């Protein structure tokens, strides 16, 4: 499984808070898998963390959903 997390860079929060939010997003991804009966954990899950402004995050979420991928704001 590859998980891409996009963190907003226009919030003006500290790096520590940004990392915390990315960790919360990673956990939510695993909870989503459990709720939908998927087990994609192999022990080598790749995490990619990017940053973008609000509009870009919205566009990326729309594109992911259009491709049938789970995406949350």
C-alpha positions in Angstrom: 0.0 0.0 0.0 1.2 3.5 -0.7 -0.4 6.3 1.2 -0.1 9.9 0.1 -0.8 12.6 2.7 -1.1 16.2 1.6 -0.8 18.7 4.4 -1.9 22.3 3.9 1.0 24.7 4.1 -1.2 27.8 4.4 -2.3 27.2 8.0 0.6 28.9 9.7 1.1 26.0 12.2 4.4 24.7 13.6 6.3 21.8 12.0 5.5 19.7 15.0 1.7 20.3 14.7 2.0 19.6 10.9 3.7 16.3 11.6 1.0 15.4 14.2 -1.7 16.1 11.7 0.0 13.9 9.1 0.2 11.1 11.7 -3.5 11.4 12.4 -4.1 11.1 8.7 -2.0 7.9 8.4 -4.0 6.3 11.3 -7.3 7.3 9.6 -6.1 5.5 6.5 -5.7 2.2 8.4 -9.1 2.7 10.1 -10.6 3.2 6.7 -9.1 -0.1 5.6 -10.5 -1.9 8.6 -14.0 -0.5 8.1 -14.1 -1.5 4.4 -12.7 -5.0 5.0 -9.4 -4.3 3.3 -6.1 -5.5 4.6 -3.4 -3.9 2.6 -0.8 -3.8 5.4 2.3 -5.8 4.4 4.9 -4.3 6.8 6.4 -2.2 4.1 3.8 0.6 3.7 5.1 3.6 1.9 4.1 7.0 3.2 4.5 10.1 1.0 3.9 13.5 2.7 3.5 16.6 0.6 2.4 20.1 1.3 0.1 22.3 -0.7 -2.3 25.3 -0.4 -6.0 24.8 0.3 -7.1 25.0 -3.4 -4.6 22.3 -4.4 -5.6 20.0 -1.6 -9.2 20.3 -2.7 -8.3 19.5 -6.3 -6.2 16.5 -5.3 -9.0 15.1 -3.1 -11.5 15.5 -6.0 -9.1 13.7 -8.4 -8.5 10.9 -6.0 -12.2 10.4 -5.4 -12.8 10.4 -9.2 -10.3 7.6 -9.5 -12.1 5.6 -6.8 -9.5 6.3 -4.1 -10.4 7.2 -0.5 -9.7 10.9 0.1 -10.6 13.0 3.1 -10.2 16.7 3.8 
